[in-house]
Amino acid sequence: MTKRVFTAFKPTGHLTLGNLLGAIVPAVRLQDEADCVYAVADLHALTIKHDPERLRANTREAATLLLACGLDRSLLYIQSQVPAHTELAYLLESTAHYGEMRRMIQFKEKSAAQEEVRLSLLTYPALMAADILLHRVDVVPVGEDQRQHVELTRDLALRFNRLYGEVFTVPEAVHPRVAARIMDLSDPTSKMGKSDGSAAGTVYLLDRPDDIRRKVMRAVTDSGTEVRHDPVGKPGVSNLLALLAACSDRPVESFSYGSYGALKRDVAEAVVERLRPVQERYAELSADQAELSRLLSDGAALATRRTAGLLAEARQAIGLP
């Protein structure tokens, strides 16, 4: 039996090359072996101070890029366009305990850095649980930083089933080997990401070719002149080699260079070529906004139909009309 898999992408910034190689490429490949559901989790972006117009723009950009990258053979939609997410989230909030929400590591870390903490930052793990449970998901691919959230999802599903009847499929967390872990070009000890990296060291999926070349050519290297893959001793060069390997689908060991300059030039061209089809498809999708809106609306409508039965069961079980 084909397993159902759920993954959400939060539009808190522009998608990066690190997002593509580390998360999107594995998601594209997974479509060949699983029933995949993908959502742009714009509701999750409301847990911190944000600009409404920028959030709308980032959400649409992210959805368009995910389609352009190849997530067009699965159900893909914008989370806020399916009201079942928020309704089920409240039912799960009514099943959760304050103590377990307060103990979530991300809440502790993010709230400690803010003077004013939004209540949604405390409760959004219930929304994450609703995202997963709505689709009767079997498997959730997660990184180490999200393991606790899937454990909470399992706890809430089991508790709800015990208290009110068997409604939810209890999902399994899987921790797949990351296809490529790409680090910031300006600081190879930090991950390249929407919120983790620096602007100078982050390659965004919609960067122009000349901007990509400039960022790569200015990438931090290491002392000495030897080009070898040694993440501890030579993190800068190792990051460039890993990037070249990921963009050209070759093992790191297959490359041999006598200078940093030659390596950087090849990395820059490999990145430009890797992003070229994504950018071309993005331009095609963006050129017809009416068709793009139809695609996203169709995804939301299908998600609404798919999840209606589960939501009705949960409402009935917990005691609502």
C-alpha positions as protocol buffer text, in pm:
chain_id: "A"
residue {
  index: 1
  type: MET
  ca { x: 0 y: 0 z: 0 }
}
residue {
  index: 2
  type: THR
  ca { x: 134 y: 344 z: -97 }
}
residue {
  index: 3
  type: LYS
  ca { x: 209 y: 559 z: 205 }
}
residue {
  index: 4
  type: ARG
  ca { x: 94 y: 919 z: 232 }
}
residue {
  index: 5
  type: VAL
  ca { x: 363 y: 1177 z: 311 }
}
residue {
  index: 6
  type: PHE
  ca { x: 318 y: 1540 z: 418 }
}
residue {
  index: 7
  type: THR
  ca { x: 568 y: 1827 z: 399 }
}
residue {
  index: 8
  type: ALA
  ca { x: 511 y: 2199 z: 462 }
}
residue {
  index: 9
  type: PHE
  ca { x: 725 y: 2493 z: 353 }
}
residue {
  index: 10
  type: LYS
  ca { x: 704 y: 2813 z: 560 }
}
residue {
  index: 11
  type: PRO
  ca { x: 718 y: 3135 z: 351 }
}
residue {
  index: 12
  type: THR
  ca { x: 920 y: 3342 z: 596 }
}
residue {
  index: 13
  type: GLY
  ca { x: 1169 y: 3445 z: 328 }
}
residue {
  index: 14
  type: HIS
  ca { x: 1282 y: 3374 z: -26 }
}
residue {
  index: 15
  type: LEU
  ca { x: 1363 y: 3010 z: -105 }
}
residue {
  index: 16
  type: THR
  ca { x: 1734 y: 2942 z: -137 }
}
residue {
  index: 17
  type: LEU
  ca { x: 1970 y: 2704 z: -308 }
}
residue {
  index: 18
  type: GLY
  ca { x: 2006 y: 2533 z: 30 }
}
residue {
  index: 19
  type: ASN
  ca { x: 1629 y: 2477 z: 42 }
}
residue {
  index: 20
  type: LEU
  ca { x: 1633 y: 2339 z: -312 }
}
residue {
  index: 21
  type: LEU
  ca { x: 1916 y: 2091 z: -268 }
}
residue {
  index: 22
  type: GLY
  ca { x: 1843 y: 1994 z: 91 }
}
residue {
  index: 23
  type: ALA
  ca { x: 1462 y: 1967 z: 94 }
}
residue {
  index: 24
  type: ILE
  ca { x: 1291 y: 2030 z: -240 }
}
residue {
  index: 25
  type: VAL
  ca { x: 1496 y: 1791 z: -455 }
}
residue {
  index: 26
  type: PRO
  ca { x: 1430 y: 1497 z: -216 }
}
residue {
  index: 27
  type: ALA
  ca { x: 1060 y: 1594 z: -213 }
}
residue {
  index: 28
  type: VAL
  ca { x: 1047 y: 1588 z: -593 }
}
residue {
  index: 29
  type: ARG
  ca { x: 1202 y: 1240 z: -600 }
}
residue {
  index: 30
  type: LEU
  ca { x: 964 y: 1115 z: -332 }
}
residue {
  index: 31
  type: GLN
  ca { x: 668 y: 1173 z: -565 }
}
residue {
  index: 32
  type: ASP
  ca { x: 766 y: 858 z: -756 }
}
residue {
  index: 33
  type: GLU
  ca { x: 715 y: 631 z: -455 }
}
residue {
  index: 34
  type: ALA
  ca { x: 457 y: 791 z: -227 }
}
residue {
  index: 35
  type: ASP
  ca { x: 126 y: 980 z: -218 }
}
residue {
  index: 36
  type: CYS
  ca { x: 266 y: 1324 z: -141 }
}
residue {
  index: 37
  type: VAL
  ca { x: 93 y: 1630 z: 0 }
}
residue {
  index: 38
  type: TYR
  ca { x: 274 y: 1965 z: 8 }
}
residue {
  index: 39
  type: ALA
  ca { x: 156 y: 2290 z: 165 }
}
residue {
  index: 40
  type: VAL
  ca { x: 289 y: 2643 z: 183 }
}
residue {
  index: 41
  type: ALA
  ca { x: 235 y: 2705 z: 555 }
}
residue {
  index: 42
  type: ASP
  ca { x: 158 y: 3076 z: 552 }
}
residue {
  index: 43
  type: LEU
  ca { x: -37 y: 3058 z: 881 }
}
residue {
  index: 44
  type: HIS
  ca { x: 285 y: 2958 z: 1056 }
}
residue {
  index: 45
  type: ALA
  ca { x: 440 y: 3288 z: 953 }
}
residue {
  index: 46
  type: LEU
  ca { x: 192 y: 3475 z: 1173 }
}
residue {
  index: 47
  type: THR
  ca { x: 369 y: 3368 z: 1493 }
}
residue {
  index: 48
  type: ILE
  ca { x: 614 y: 3658 z: 1462 }
}
residue {
  index: 49
  type: LYS
  ca { x: 595 y: 4023 z: 1358 }
}
residue {
  index: 50
  type: HIS
  ca { x: 551 y: 4041 z: 981 }
}
residue {
  index: 51
  type: ASP
  ca { x: 455 y: 4264 z: 693 }
}
residue {
  index: 52
  type: PRO
  ca { x: 121 y: 4150 z: 543 }
}
residue {
  index: 53
  type: GLU
  ca { x: 202 y: 4244 z: 182 }
}
residue {
  index: 54
  type: ARG
  ca { x: 542 y: 4078 z: 200 }
}
residue {
  index: 55
  type: LEU
  ca { x: 388 y: 3762 z: 346 }
}
residue {
  index: 56
  type: ARG
  ca { x: 134 y: 3746 z: 61 }
}
residue {
  index: 57
  type: ALA
  ca { x: 410 y: 3797 z: -195 }
}
residue {
  index: 58
  type: ASN
  ca { x: 642 y: 3542 z: -33 }
}
residue {
  index: 59
  type: THR
  ca { x: 361 y: 3287 z: -13 }
}
residue {
  index: 60
  type: ARG
  ca { x: 274 y: 3313 z: -381 }
}
residue {
  index: 61
  type: GLU
  ca { x: 641 y: 3316 z: -479 }
}
residue {
  index: 62
  type: ALA
  ca { x: 708 y: 3004 z: -273 }
}
residue {
  index: 63
  type: ALA
  ca { x: 410 y: 2818 z: -419 }
}
residue {
  index: 64
  type: THR
  ca { x: 514 y: 2913 z: -772 }
}
residue {
  index: 65
  type: LEU
  ca { x: 874 y: 2807 z: -712 }
}
residue {
  index: 66
  type: LEU
  ca { x: 769 y: 2471 z: -567 }
}
residue {
  index: 67
  type: LEU
  ca { x: 569 y: 2406 z: -883 }
}
residue {
  index: 68
  type: ALA
  ca { x: 862 y: 2523 z: -1095 }
}
residue {
  index: 69
  type: CYS
  ca { x: 1100 y: 2292 z: -910 }
}
residue {
  index: 70
  type: GLY
  ca { x: 886 y: 1989 z: -994 }
}
residue {
  index: 71
  type: LEU
  ca { x: 631 y: 1950 z: -716 }
}
residue {
  index: 72
  type: ASP
  ca { x: 357 y: 1950 z: -978 }
}
residue {
  index: 73
  type: ARG
  ca { x: 272 y: 1580 z: -966 }
}
residue {
  index: 74
  type: SER
  ca { x: 127 y: 1594 z: -615 }
}
residue {
  index: 75
  type: LEU
  ca { x: -132 y: 1784 z: -414 }
}
residue {
  index: 76
  type: LEU
  ca { x: 13 y: 2129 z: -345 }
}
residue {
  index: 77
  type: TYR
  ca { x: -180 y: 2419 z: -193 }
}
residue {
  index: 78
  type: ILE
  ca { x: -160 y: 2725 z: 31 }
}
residue {
  index: 79
  type: GLN
  ca { x: -247 y: 2631 z: 389 }
}
residue {
  index: 80
  type: SER
  ca { x: -467 y: 2932 z: 472 }
}
residue {
  index: 81
  type: GLN
  ca { x: -693 y: 2854 z: 177 }
}
residue {
  index: 82
  type: VAL
  ca { x: -811 y: 2537 z: 353 }
}
residue {
  index: 83
  type: PRO
  ca { x: -1002 y: 2644 z: 670 }
}
residue {
  index: 84
  type: ALA
  ca { x: -998 y: 2288 z: 805 }
}
residue {
  index: 85
  type: HIS
  ca { x: -641 y: 2351 z: 923 }
}
residue {
  index: 86
  type: THR
  ca { x: -744 y: 2616 z: 1175 }
}
residue {
  index: 87
  type: GLU
  ca { x: -1059 y: 2436 z: 1287 }
}
residue {
  index: 88
  type: LEU
  ca { x: -877 y: 2112 z: 1358 }
}
residue {
  index: 89
  type: ALA
  ca { x: -597 y: 2308 z: 1525 }
}
residue {
  index: 90
  type: TYR
  ca { x: -846 y: 2439 z: 1782 }
}
residue {
  index: 91
  type: LEU
  ca { x: -978 y: 2089 z: 1849 }
}
residue {
  index: 92
  type: LEU
  ca { x: -620 y: 1978 z: 1910 }
}
residue {
  index: 93
  type: GLU
  ca { x: -550 y: 2282 z: 2129 }
}
residue {
  index: 94
  type: SER
  ca { x: -846 y: 2160 z: 2334 }
}
residue {
  index: 95
  type: THR
  ca { x: -672 y: 1824 z: 2365 }
}
residue {
  index: 96
  type: ALA
  ca { x: -323 y: 1957 z: 2437 }
}
residue {
  index: 97
  type: HIS
  ca { x: -183 y: 2065 z: 2775 }
}
residue {
  index: 98
  type: TYR
  ca { x: -26 y: 2402 z: 2848 }
}
residue {
  index: 99
  type: GLY
  ca { x: 282 y: 2238 z: 2999 }
}
residue {
  index: 100
  type: GLU
  ca { x: 371 y: 2038 z: 2690 }
}
residue {
  index: 101
  type: MET
  ca { x: 331 y: 2342 z: 2466 }
}
residue {
  index: 102
  type: ARG
  ca { x: 549 y: 2553 z: 2695 }
}
residue {
  index: 103
  type: ARG
  ca { x: 821 y: 2286 z: 2690 }
}
residue {
  index: 104
  type: MET
  ca { x: 863 y: 2295 z: 2312 }
}
residue {
  index: 105
  type: ILE
  ca { x: 1224 y: 2383 z: 2237 }
}
residue {
  index: 106
  type: GLN
  ca { x: 1147 y: 2623 z: 1953 }
}
residue {
  index: 107
  type: PHE
  ca { x: 901 y: 2815 z: 2171 }
}
residue {
  index: 108
  type: LYS
  ca { x: 1164 y: 2850 z: 2442 }
}
residue {
  index: 109
  type: GLU
  ca { x: 1431 y: 2970 z: 2200 }
}
residue {
  index: 110
  type: LYS
  ca { x: 1217 y: 3209 z: 1996 }
}
residue {
  index: 111
  type: SER
  ca { x: 1025 y: 3356 z: 2289 }
}
residue {
  index: 112
  type: ALA
  ca { x: 1349 y: 3425 z: 2475 }
}
residue {
  index: 113
  type: ALA
  ca { x: 1458 y: 3653 z: 2190 }
}
residue {
  index: 114
  type: GLN
  ca { x: 1135 y: 3857 z: 2180 }
}
residue {
  index: 115
  type: GLU
  ca { x: 1003 y: 4130 z: 2407 }
}
residue {
  index: 116
  type: GLU
  ca { x: 643 y: 4063 z: 2304 }
}
residue {
  index: 117
  type: VAL
  ca { x: 559 y: 3698 z: 2243 }
}
residue {
  index: 118
  type: ARG
  ca { x: 251 y: 3620 z: 2037 }
}
residue {
  index: 119
  type: LEU
  ca { x: 18 y: 3356 z: 2177 }
}
residue {
  index: 120
  type: SER
  ca { x: 27 y: 3180 z: 1838 }
}
residue {
  index: 121
  type: LEU
  ca { x: 396 y: 3106 z: 1895 }
}
residue {
  index: 122
  type: LEU
  ca { x: 293 y: 2896 z: 2195 }
}
residue {
  index: 123
  type: THR
  ca { x: 2 y: 2722 z: 2025 }
}
residue {
  index: 124
  type: TYR
  ca { x: 126 y: 2675 z: 1669 }
}
residue {
  index: 125
  type: PRO
  ca { x: 253 y: 2319 z: 1733 }
}
residue {
  index: 126
  type: ALA
  ca { x: -117 y: 2228 z: 1749 }
}
residue {
  index: 127
  type: LEU
  ca { x: -155 y: 2382 z: 1403 }
}
residue {
  index: 128
  type: MET
  ca { x: 142 y: 2180 z: 1281 }
}
residue {
  index: 129
  type: ALA
  ca { x: -24 y: 1869 z: 1421 }
}
residue {
  index: 130
  type: ALA
  ca { x: -348 y: 1959 z: 1243 }
}
residue {
  index: 131
  type: ASP
  ca { x: -158 y: 2000 z: 914 }
}
residue {
  index: 132
  type: ILE
  ca { x: -40 y: 1641 z: 941 }
}
residue {
  index: 133
  type: LEU
  ca { x: -344 y: 1471 z: 1094 }
}
residue {
  index: 134
  type: LEU
  ca { x: -589 y: 1628 z: 849 }
}
residue {
  index: 135
  type: HIS
  ca { x: -449 y: 1419 z: 566 }
}
residue {
  index: 136
  type: ARG
  ca { x: -431 y: 1085 z: 751 }
}
residue {
  index: 137
  type: VAL
  ca { x: -57 y: 1097 z: 690 }
}
residue {
  index: 138
  type: ASP
  ca { x: 152 y: 785 z: 743 }
}
residue {
  index: 139
  type: VAL
  ca { x: 499 y: 939 z: 723 }
}
residue {
  index: 140
  type: VAL
  ca { x: 644 y: 1283 z: 798 }
}
residue {
  index: 141
  type: PRO
  ca { x: 1002 y: 1349 z: 679 }
}
residue {
  index: 142
  type: VAL
  ca { x: 1161 y: 1586 z: 930 }
}
residue {
  index: 143
  type: GLY
  ca { x: 1496 y: 1720 z: 1030 }
}
residue {
  index: 144
  type: GLU
  ca { x: 1627 y: 1697 z: 1383 }
}
residue {
  index: 145
  type: ASP
  ca { x: 1487 y: 2042 z: 1469 }
}
residue {
  index: 146
  type: GLN
  ca { x: 1131 y: 1924 z: 1399 }
}
residue {
  index: 147
  type: ARG
  ca { x: 1145 y: 1588 z: 1573 }
}
residue {
  index: 148
  type: GLN
  ca { x: 978 y: 1722 z: 1890 }
}
residue {
  index: 149
  type: HIS
  ca { x: 685 y: 1861 z: 1690 }
}
residue {
  index: 150
  type: VAL
  ca { x: 611 y: 1523 z: 1531 }
}
residue {
  index: 151
  type: GLU
  ca { x: 636 y: 1356 z: 1872 }
}
residue {
  index: 152
  type: LEU
  ca { x: 376 y: 1604 z: 1999 }
}
residue {
  index: 153
  type: THR
  ca { x: 157 y: 1528 z: 1696 }
}
residue {
  index: 154
  type: ARG
  ca { x: 170 y: 1159 z: 1781 }
}
residue {
  index: 155
  type: ASP
  ca { x: 91 y: 1230 z: 2147 }
}
residue {
  index: 156
  type: LEU
  ca { x: -211 y: 1445 z: 2055 }
}
residue {
  index: 157
  type: ALA
  ca { x: -342 y: 1188 z: 1808 }
}
residue {
  index: 158
  type: LEU
  ca { x: -312 y: 905 z: 2061 }
}
residue {
  index: 159
  type: ARG
  ca { x: -471 y: 1114 z: 2338 }
}
residue {
  index: 160
  type: PHE
  ca { x: -762 y: 1224 z: 2116 }
}
residue {
  index: 161
  type: ASN
  ca { x: -819 y: 865 z: 2000 }
}
residue {
  index: 162
  type: ARG
  ca { x: -816 y: 741 z: 2360 }
}
residue {
  index: 163
  type: LEU
  ca { x: -1052 y: 1010 z: 2490 }
}
residue {
  index: 164
  type: TYR
  ca { x: -1296 y: 1042 z: 2203 }
}
residue {
  index: 165
  type: GLY
  ca { x: -1260 y: 742 z: 1975 }
}
residue {
  index: 166
  type: GLU
  ca { x: -1033 y: 627 z: 1694 }
}
residue {
  index: 167
  type: VAL
  ca { x: -1023 y: 917 z: 1452 }
}
residue {
  index: 168
  type: PHE
  ca { x: -660 y: 992 z: 1366 }
}
residue {
  index: 169
  type: THR
  ca { x: -389 y: 797 z: 1189 }
}
residue {
  index: 170
  type: VAL
  ca { x: -81 y: 815 z: 1412 }
}
residue {
  index: 171
  type: PRO
  ca { x: 205 y: 928 z: 1186 }
}
residue {
  index: 172
  type: GLU
  ca { x: 561 y: 806 z: 1187 }
}
residue {
  index: 173
  type: ALA
  ca { x: 852 y: 1049 z: 1175 }
}
residue {
  index: 174
  type: VAL
  ca { x: 1133 y: 959 z: 939 }
}
residue {
  index: 175
  type: HIS
  ca { x: 1467 y: 1132 z: 931 }
}
residue {
  index: 176
  type: PRO
  ca { x: 1597 y: 1089 z: 578 }
}
residue {
  index: 177
  type: ARG
  ca { x: 1959 y: 1146 z: 492 }
}
residue {
  index: 178
  type: VAL
  ca { x: 1987 y: 1505 z: 375 }
}
residue {
  index: 179
  type: ALA
  ca { x: 2055 y: 1509 z: 1 }
}
residue {
  index: 180
  type: ALA
  ca { x: 2291 y: 1804 z: 36 }
}
residue {
  index: 181
  type: ARG
  ca { x: 2372 y: 2026 z: 331 }
}
residue {
  index: 182
  type: ILE
  ca { x: 2475 y: 2358 z: 184 }
}
residue {
  index: 183
  type: MET
  ca { x: 2637 y: 2618 z: 405 }
}
residue {
  index: 184
  type: ASP
  ca { x: 2646 y: 2996 z: 385 }
}
residue {
  index: 185
  type: LEU
  ca { x: 2909 y: 3111 z: 134 }
}
residue {
  index: 186
  type: SER
  ca { x: 3021 y: 3391 z: 367 }
}
residue {
  index: 187
  type: ASP
  ca { x: 3024 y: 3172 z: 677 }
}
residue {
  index: 188
  type: PRO
  ca { x: 3067 y: 2801 z: 598 }
}
residue {
  index: 189
  type: THR
  ca { x: 2993 y: 2710 z: 961 }
}
residue {
  index: 190
  type: SER
  ca { x: 2631 y: 2831 z: 925 }
}
residue {
  index: 191
  type: LYS
  ca { x: 2352 y: 2677 z: 719 }
}
residue {
  index: 192
  type: MET
  ca { x: 2236 y: 2851 z: 403 }
}
residue {
  index: 193
  type: GLY
  ca { x: 1869 y: 2915 z: 465 }
}
residue {
  index: 194
  type: LYS
  ca { x: 1586 y: 3168 z: 439 }
}
residue {
  index: 195
  type: SER
  ca { x: 1649 y: 3298 z: 790 }
}
residue {
  index: 196
  type: ASP
  ca { x: 1982 y: 3143 z: 889 }
}
residue {
  index: 197
  type: GLY
  ca { x: 2215 y: 3272 z: 621 }
}
residue {
  index: 198
  type: SER
  ca { x: 2357 y: 3613 z: 531 }
}
residue {
  index: 199
  type: ALA
  ca { x: 2239 y: 3797 z: 219 }
}
residue {
  index: 200
  type: ALA
  ca { x: 2592 y: 3799 z: 76 }
}
residue {
  index: 201
  type: GLY
  ca { x: 2642 y: 3429 z: 137 }
}
residue {
  index: 202
  type: THR
  ca { x: 2298 y: 3305 z: 35 }
}
residue {
  index: 203
  type: VAL
  ca { x: 2203 y: 3210 z: -321 }
}
residue {
  index: 204
  type: TYR
  ca { x: 1831 y: 3260 z: -376 }
}
residue {
  index: 205
  type: LEU
  ca { x: 1647 y: 3057 z: -638 }
}
residue {
  index: 206
  type: LEU
  ca { x: 1555 y: 3372 z: -829 }
}
residue {
  index: 207
  type: ASP
  ca { x: 1897 y: 3537 z: -816 }
}
residue {
  index: 208
  type: ARG
  ca { x: 2023 y: 3660 z: -1154 }
}
residue {
  index: 209
  type: PRO
  ca { x: 2316 y: 3465 z: -1304 }
}
residue {
  index: 210
  type: ASP
  ca { x: 2558 y: 3755 z: -1255 }
}
residue {
  index: 211
  type: ASP
  ca { x: 2458 y: 3784 z: -888 }
}
residue {
  index: 212
  type: ILE
  ca { x: 2511 y: 3412 z: -842 }
}
residue {
  index: 213
  type: ARG
  ca { x: 2857 y: 3430 z: -999 }
}
residue {
  index: 214
  type: ARG
  ca { x: 2952 y: 3726 z: -781 }
}
residue {
  index: 215
  type: LYS
  ca { x: 2841 y: 3553 z: -459 }
}
residue {
  index: 216
  type: VAL
  ca { x: 3026 y: 3233 z: -543 }
}
residue {
  index: 217
  type: MET
  ca { x: 3346 y: 3411 z: -649 }
}
residue {
  index: 218
  type: ARG
  ca { x: 3342 y: 3601 z: -317 }
}
residue {
  index: 219
  type: ALA
  ca { x: 3283 y: 3287 z: -113 }
}
residue {
  index: 220
  type: VAL
  ca { x: 3503 y: 3238 z: 193 }
}
residue {
  index: 221
  type: THR
  ca { x: 3775 y: 2977 z: 144 }
}
residue {
  index: 222
  type: ASP
  ca { x: 4047 y: 2860 z: 382 }
}
residue {
  index: 223
  type: SER
  ca { x: 4413 y: 2911 z: 456 }
}
residue {
  index: 224
  type: GLY
  ca { x: 4654 y: 2732 z: 225 }
}
residue {
  index: 225
  type: THR
  ca { x: 4599 y: 2650 z: -141 }
}
residue {
  index: 226
  type: GLU
  ca { x: 4512 y: 2279 z: -141 }
}
residue {
  index: 227
  type: VAL
  ca { x: 4165 y: 2189 z: -268 }
}
residue {
  index: 228
  type: ARG
  ca { x: 4035 y: 1891 z: -74 }
}
residue {
  index: 229
  type: HIS
  ca { x: 3711 y: 1785 z: 93 }
}
residue {
  index: 230
  type: ASP
  ca { x: 3774 y: 1828 z: 466 }
}
residue {
  index: 231
  type: PRO
  ca { x: 3467 y: 1981 z: 640 }
}
residue {
  index: 232
  type: VAL
  ca { x: 3654 y: 2027 z: 969 }
}
residue {
  index: 233
  type: GLY
  ca { x: 3989 y: 2151 z: 847 }
}
residue {
  index: 234
  type: LYS
  ca { x: 3874 y: 2329 z: 530 }
}
residue {
  index: 235
  type: PRO
  ca { x: 3502 y: 2413 z: 568 }
}
residue {
  index: 236
  type: GLY
  ca { x: 3495 y: 2681 z: 297 }
}
residue {
  index: 237
  type: VAL
  ca { x: 3646 y: 2468 z: 23 }
}
residue {
  index: 238
  type: SER
  ca { x: 3449 y: 2166 z: 136 }
}
residue {
  index: 239
  type: ASN
  ca { x: 3125 y: 2363 z: 107 }
}
residue {
  index: 240
  type: LEU
  ca { x: 3212 y: 2464 z: -249 }
}
residue {
  index: 241
  type: LEU
  ca { x: 3293 y: 2103 z: -341 }
}
residue {
  index: 242
  type: ALA
  ca { x: 2968 y: 1983 z: -186 }
}
residue {
  index: 243
  type: LEU
  ca { x: 2778 y: 2249 z: -381 }
}
residue {
  index: 244
  type: LEU
  ca { x: 2946 y: 2148 z: -706 }
}
residue {
  index: 245
  type: ALA
  ca { x: 2871 y: 1781 z: -639 }
}
residue {
  index: 246
  type: ALA
  ca { x: 2504 y: 1849 z: -563 }
}
residue {
  index: 247
  type: CYS
  ca { x: 2453 y: 2068 z: -870 }
}
residue {
  index: 248
  type: SER
  ca { x: 2626 y: 1828 z: -1109 }
}
residue {
  index: 249
  type: ASP
  ca { x: 2509 y: 1497 z: -956 }
}
residue {
  index: 250
  type: ARG
  ca { x: 2863 y: 1371 z: -911 }
}
residue {
  index: 251
  type: PRO
  ca { x: 3047 y: 1249 z: -599 }
}
residue {
  index: 252
  type: VAL
  ca { x: 3274 y: 1495 z: -423 }
}
residue {
  index: 253
  type: GLU
  ca { x: 3566 y: 1259 z: -468 }
}
residue {
  index: 254
  type: SER
  ca { x: 3547 y: 1292 z: -847 }
}
residue {
  index: 255
  type: PHE
  ca { x: 3672 y: 1652 z: -849 }
}
residue {
  index: 256
  type: SER
  ca { x: 4034 y: 1762 z: -863 }
}
residue {
  index: 257
  type: TYR
  ca { x: 4146 y: 2126 z: -865 }
}
residue {
  index: 258
  type: GLY
  ca { x: 4479 y: 2303 z: -842 }
}
residue {
  index: 259
  type: SER
  ca { x: 4341 y: 2640 z: -731 }
}
residue {
  index: 260
  type: TYR
  ca { x: 4050 y: 2797 z: -548 }
}
residue {
  index: 261
  type: GLY
  ca { x: 3976 y: 3026 z: -844 }
}
residue {
  index: 262
  type: ALA
  ca { x: 3916 y: 2739 z: -1087 }
}
residue {
  index: 263
  type: LEU
  ca { x: 3693 y: 2565 z: -836 }
}
residue {
  index: 264
  type: LYS
  ca { x: 3485 y: 2879 z: -778 }
}
residue {
  index: 265
  type: ARG
  ca { x: 3439 y: 2939 z: -1150 }
}
residue {
  index: 266
  type: ASP
  ca { x: 3309 y: 2586 z: -1203 }
}
residue {
  index: 267
  type: VAL
  ca { x: 3083 y: 2608 z: -897 }
}
residue {
  index: 268
  type: ALA
  ca { x: 2936 y: 2935 z: -1019 }
}
residue {
  index: 269
  type: GLU
  ca { x: 2853 y: 2795 z: -1362 }
}
residue {
  index: 270
  type: ALA
  ca { x: 2713 y: 2473 z: -1215 }
}
residue {
  index: 271
  type: VAL
  ca { x: 2480 y: 2671 z: -988 }
}
residue {
  index: 272
  type: VAL
  ca { x: 2367 y: 2897 z: -1273 }
}
residue {
  index: 273
  type: GLU
  ca { x: 2288 y: 2593 z: -1489 }
}
residue {
  index: 274
  type: ARG
  ca { x: 2113 y: 2410 z: -1203 }
}
residue {
  index: 275
  type: LEU
  ca { x: 1882 y: 2705 z: -1146 }
}
residue {
  index: 276
  type: ARG
  ca { x: 1823 y: 2790 z: -1513 }
}
residue {
  index: 277
  type: PRO
  ca { x: 1530 y: 2547 z: -1572 }
}
residue {
  index: 278
  type: VAL
  ca { x: 1371 y: 2644 z: -1239 }
}
residue {
  index: 279
  type: GLN
  ca { x: 1386 y: 3013 z: -1325 }
}
residue {
  index: 280
  type: GLU
  ca { x: 1255 y: 2953 z: -1677 }
}
residue {
  index: 281
  type: ARG
  ca { x: 960 y: 2751 z: -1550 }
}
residue {
  index: 282
  type: TYR
  ca { x: 894 y: 3010 z: -1279 }
}
residue {
  index: 283
  type: ALA
  ca { x: 880 y: 3280 z: -1547 }
}
residue {
  index: 284
  type: GLU
  ca { x: 634 y: 3072 z: -1752 }
}
residue {
  index: 285
  type: LEU
  ca { x: 405 y: 3018 z: -1452 }
}
residue {
  index: 286
  type: SER
  ca { x: 426 y: 3384 z: -1347 }
}
residue {
  index: 287
  type: ALA
  ca { x: 341 y: 3505 z: -1696 }
}
residue {
  index: 288
  type: ASP
  ca { x: -13 y: 3368 z: -1666 }
}
residue {
  index: 289
  type: GLN
  ca { x: -135 y: 3477 z: -1324 }
}
residue {
  index: 290
  type: ALA
  ca { x: -490 y: 3363 z: -1395 }
}
residue {
  index: 291
  type: GLU
  ca { x: -373 y: 3008 z: -1470 }
}
residue {
  index: 292
  type: LEU
  ca { x: -144 y: 3010 z: -1165 }
}
residue {
  index: 293
  type: SER
  ca { x: -434 y: 3119 z: -945 }
}
residue {
  index: 294
  type: ARG
  ca { x: -644 y: 2840 z: -1092 }
}
residue {
  index: 295
  type: LEU
  ca { x: -376 y: 2580 z: -1015 }
}
residue {
  index: 296
  type: LEU
  ca { x: -349 y: 2695 z: -654 }
}
residue {
  index: 297
  type: SER
  ca { x: -727 y: 2719 z: -613 }
}
residue {
  index: 298
  type: ASP
  ca { x: -768 y: 2369 z: -754 }
}
residue {
  index: 299
  type: GLY
  ca { x: -511 y: 2242 z: -504 }
}
residue {
  index: 300
  type: ALA
  ca { x: -693 y: 2408 z: -215 }
}
residue {
  index: 301
  type: ALA
  ca { x: -1029 y: 2272 z: -335 }
}
residue {
  index: 302
  type: LEU
  ca { x: -892 y: 1918 z: -359 }
}
residue {
  index: 303
  type: ALA
  ca { x: -737 y: 1948 z: -12 }
}
residue {
  index: 304
  type: THR
  ca { x: -1071 y: 2070 z: 126 }
}
residue {
  index: 305
  type: ARG
  ca { x: -1256 y: 1773 z: -25 }
}
residue {
  index: 306
  type: ARG
  ca { x: -995 y: 1524 z: 93 }
}
residue {
  index: 307
  type: THR
  ca { x: -999 y: 1648 z: 451 }
}
residue {
  index: 308
  type: ALA
  ca { x: -1373 y: 1709 z: 496 }
}
residue {
  index: 309
  type: GLY
  ca { x: -1442 y: 1355 z: 617 }
}
residue {
  index: 310
  type: LEU
  ca { x: -1165 y: 1358 z: 875 }
}
residue {
  index: 311
  type: LEU
  ca { x: -1272 y: 1697 z: 1010 }
}
residue {
  index: 312
  type: ALA
  ca { x: -1635 y: 1581 z: 1036 }
}
residue {
  index: 313
  type: GLU
  ca { x: -1524 y: 1271 z: 1229 }
}
residue {
  index: 314
  type: ALA
  ca { x: -1315 y: 1479 z: 1469 }
}
residue {
  index: 315
  type: ARG
  ca { x: -1602 y: 1727 z: 1530 }
}
residue {
  index: 316
  type: GLN
  ca { x: -1846 y: 1445 z: 1596 }
}
residue {
  index: 317
  type: ALA
  ca { x: -1606 y: 1259 z: 1824 }
}
residue {
  index: 318
  type: ILE
  ca { x: -1526 y: 1560 z: 2044 }
}
residue {
  index: 319
  type: GLY
  ca { x: -1894 y: 1647 z: 2087 }
}
residue {
  index: 320
  type: LEU
  ca { x: -1974 y: 1919 z: 1831 }
}
residue {
  index: 321
  type: PRO
  ca { x: -2294 y: 1913 z: 1622 }
}
